[in-house]
Amino acid sequence: MALGAASRFSDGPFVLLVSDRPSERSALERAIALVMNCRAIPPGVPLPAARPHLVILDLPPAHTAKLQSTLAHNGPPVPRLVLVRGEPMPGAHYLRQLPAASPRQLVLANVFAMIEAATRSAELRQRRLLERVSGATAIVAEIFDSAALGARLQRADADRGTELVLAAVSEVGIADWLAEVWRHEIGVYQHTLGVAGHAATFGSQIGLSQTDLTLLVRSALLHDIGKARIPVEILNKPGPLNAEELRLMQRHPDIGAHLLRAHGDFEDAVIDVVRHHHERLDGKGYPDRLSGPAIADLVRIVTICDVFSALTERRTYRQPATPAEALSIMAASTGHMDPDLLRAFAPSMLKGSALAA
């Protein structure tokens, strides 16, 4: 069962009910709709793209297991109630189980209690997300201001910003992170936080160790630090840059690497990302025209996240590309990005970023 559109449903919080028993599905849908929108579907229908408040599964064991697997790959766990036919499933903190033959009133009592608990939990998650986005934005602004003024860059600031991004994305997923980041017009900071969120998502997806994941997100958070020394009229120009402006803009990787070496206690791998995230596999990038194996894996990952984020962001002078359009553009850019990493990157971005668009 795949993710898909659900245009006939209204926006807002909803309960997702998947059942192969039409009469029971209809009865539960009517009752649940008294307290929250309920999207009731039979098995085989694409799941709505939006994240549900609660999932109810009323299916044979094989269908339940398959759908549980699908849900497990769609971001952080959603509270769910399984109406069990046969042996109970292994327990989990987000899972409640009842026999499928339970009286309907007992099922509904559990549903309403779970809706109430999920609502409280969602409110807490949203508050934490707001705090983390605000905190990360303030930290990025402080780092960029320090770079612009020539003050020492504090490694502790970058570490704290990295922690905030990782904590938020692991709890709410990339879609909610981007939705909150994109809620504010914060220019280069917005792009920085978007790239860091994509890096956190992709790094987790491909199974990086916690140490490498932290290094990746810190690198993403700092990748454009050199833009702190680029004139603001160039950064905010509502249209293509002329040749001289482009020459100045293309200095930002070199400037950023110099800033980190001169003013901060940062790893060589982070400086490598800052200097080389505009290199290309075919050697046609900048500033050093590196090619092939000379470009480190960490650089390749941040490059993909950087390009995808730039293509899908709202800009004053153009509409954002959809995730599918962005990935198509990137795949067609032969010689630029690592094709194997790009193929691995695509699935989670099609799911996650589409929700925030």
N, C-alpha and C positions, 0 to 999 in steps of 0.2 A: 504494500500500500504506500503510495508516494505522496509527497507534499503537492498541493495544487491550490488553485484559486477556489474561493467560496463566495462568489459575488452575491448570492441570494441572501446571505446572512448580514445582519447589521454589525457595525463596529462596536468595540467595547468589550469588557470582560465576558467570557462565555464558558460554558461547560461543554465538553466534547463527549458525546455518547455514541459508542460504536456497538451495535447489536444486530444479531441475525434473527432476532425474534420480533417481527413487525408490530404485533399488538403490544408487547411489553415495551418496545422502543417508543411507540407513540404515547403510551400511558406515562412513562417516565419523563418524556420530553414535555408533555403538558404540565406535569406537576413541577418540574424543575424550572420551567419558564415563568412560574409565578414569582421566583426570587432572583433569577438570573437568566440571561439569554442562553438557550440550549441549542447546540448544533447536533442533531441526531442523524446518523448516517449508517447505512448497512456496510458490511465488509466489502472491500473492493473499490469503494469510492475514494478518490484522493482526499487526503487529510487537508483541512484548511491550513494556509500558510502561517496565520497568526498563532501565537502561543496561547493555548487555553488556560483557564484558571484551574480546571480540574478535568481529568479524563476518567470516563467510566467505560470499562470493557465488559461486554456481555457476549462472549464468543466461545466456541469450542476451544479446547486447550491448544491445538496446533495454531489456530488463528491468533489466539491471545499471545502465544510466544513470539510469533512473527511480528505482531504489532508492537509488542514490548521492545523488540530489537530495533524496530524503526524509530520508536520514540527515544530510545537510548542514544541515537545518533543525531537527534535534532536539538541538541543543546542541553542546558541544565535540566535535571529531573523535574517533571511536573507532577503534583500530587495526583494519585490515581486510585480508583476503586475498581477491583476486579471481582466480578460475580463468577465464582469458581464452579466449574463442572468437572468433578474428579478430585485429584489430589491438590492440596494447596501449593502455591508457588513459594520459592524461597523469599523470606522476608526482606524488606528494605524500609528505610525511614520514611519514604514518600508513598509507600504502598499499604493499602488496607484491603482486606479480602473478606468476602461473605459468600456463603453457598448460593448458587444461582437460584435455588428453590426457596430462598428466604422470602418472608412476606414483604409485599411492596412497601408497606409502611416502615419496616425496619430498614430497607434499602434507602428510602427517602430520608429517614432520620440520619443515617450515616452521610448521605450526600449533603444535606443541609449543614451538618456539623463540619464537614470538610470544606464546604464553600466558605463558611465563616472563618475557619482557621486559615484557609488559603488567602482570603481577603486581608486578614491581619498580616500574614506573611508577606503578601505582595506590597502592602503599604510600607512595611519595614524595609523590604528590598529597594523600593523606590526612593525612600529617604536616604538609604545608604548609597544608592547610585548617585543621587544628586550631590551628596557630600563628596563622593569620590571624584566625580567629574569636576566639581568646583575646586577641590583640592589639587587635582592634577593640572587643571588649567592655571591656577595660581602659581604652581611650581614651574610649569613651562614658561609662563610669563616672567617669573623671577630669573630663570636661567637665561632667557633671551635678553632681558634687560641688562643682566650682568655682562653678557657677551658684548652687547652694544656699547656699554660704558667702559669696557676693558677691565672690569673687576674679575676677581678670581672666581672660577666656576666651582661650585661646591658639589663634590661627588655625592654627599648625603642627600642633596636635593634630588638628583637624578635617581638615587636609590628609592627614595620615598615616592616619587612619581611612578616609578616602575611597579612598586608594591600596590599602589592604588589602581593602576590599570589592570594588573593581573587579578587582583581581588574582585574588581567589578566584573570583568569579562568572564571569570570563572563562575560567578554567581548568577549573572543575568544573561550572559551570552552577548555576541557581537551586535545583534540587532538592537537591543535596548541601549547598549553603550553608544552606538552610532546615533540613535534617535535623540539621546540626550545631548551628545556632543554637537549634533547638527541643529539643535534647538537655538543655539546662540551663534551670532555672526562674530567669530573670533579669529578670522583670517588664518594666518600661518599656524597659530596654535591649534585651530580646528583640524587642519591637515595633519599636524604632528600627532594629535591624539587619535585621529582616525587610523593612521599608519600603525601606531603602537597597538591599537585594538586589534587590527587585522593580524599583526605579528603575533600577539598573544593567542589568538584563535588558531592560526595556522600552525604555530609551534606546538601547541597542545595536540592538535589533530595528528601531526606526524610523529608524536611521541618523544619530543625532546625531553631530556632530563630537566629537573627544576633549575639546576645551575645554568644550563644552556638556554633554557627558556627565559630566565631572568636576564641573561646577557643579551639575548635577542631583543627583548622589549626595551631594555635600556638603550641599546643601539638605535632602535626605531625612534625612541623618544628624543634622541639627540641628532638624528640624521641630518636635519636641516638647520642646525645651530648656526652655520655660516651665514644664513640669510639675515641674521641679526645685524650684519655689517653691510647689507645690500640696501640702497636707498629705498625708502618706503614707496616712493612714486613708481618705482619699477615693480616692486612686489605687488602693488595694488592696481597696476595698470589694467584697465578694462578692455583688453584686446591683445593682439600679438605684439611681441617685443621687436624693436628694430635691431639692426645688426650690432650696434654699440651696446644697447641695453642687454641683448642676449649675451654678449661677451662678458659684461659685468655679472649677469646672473650666473653664468657658468663658472664663475670663480668661487661660488659659495662652498663647494665641497673642500677645496684647498684651504679656504679661510677657516671653515669649521674644524678641520683636522689640526690646523695650526693652533686654534684657540684651545682645543682639548689638550694638546701637548704642552702648551705654555702655561695654562691656568688651572688644570684639573688633574686629579689622580685617577685617570681613566685607562682601562685596559687597551692594549694594542688592537684587539679585535673590534672594539667599539670605534676606535679611531679609523680603522680600516673601513668600516661601514660608512662612516661620515665622509671619508675621502672618496670612496669608490662606488657609492650607490647609483651613480650615473654612468658607470662603465657598461659596455655591452660585450656579449660573448664573442662577437665578430671583430672586436677591437676598434669599433667606430665610436665608442663613448668618450667620456672625459672624466677627469683631467689627464689621466696617464695612458689612455688608450690600451688598457689591459685587455686580454682576451683569454677565452677558454679556461684552463685550469689555474691561471693566475688570479682568477676571481674567486674568492672564498665563498663557501656555502652560506655563511651568515649574510654576506653582502648580497648574494643572489636572492635570498628570501626577502630581505628588506626592499630590494629593488622591485620585486613583484608586488609587495604590499604598497609601496610608494606609488607605482604606476596605477594600480587598481584604485587606490584611494583617490588619486588625482582625477581619474576619469569619471568616477561616480559621485564626486562632490558637486554641490551646487555652486555655481559661480555667477557673478553679476552679468557676465558677457556670454554665457551659454548655459543650456540645460544639461543636467547630469546624464551620463550614459546609464542605462540599466546595467545590473550586474552581468547579464548575458551579453549585452552589447560590448561592455568593457572587456570581458574575457575573450570575445571574438576578435576585437581589435588587438589585444595582446598576443593572441595565438598567431595572428597574421603578421606580427612584427618579427619576421624571421631574423635570427641572429642577435636578437636583443636579450631575451630572458631564457633561463633554463627551462626547456620544454617539459622535462620530467617533473620538476617542481611545480610548474604552471598547471599541469594536469592534476597533480595532487591538491593544489590550491583551490581549484574550481568548485568542487562539490559544496564545501562549507560556505563559500562566498555566495553561491547561488541561493542557498537556503537562508543564510544569515542576513546578508546585506539587502536582499529583496524585501525583508520585513521592515527595514528602516527607510526604504525609499519613499 
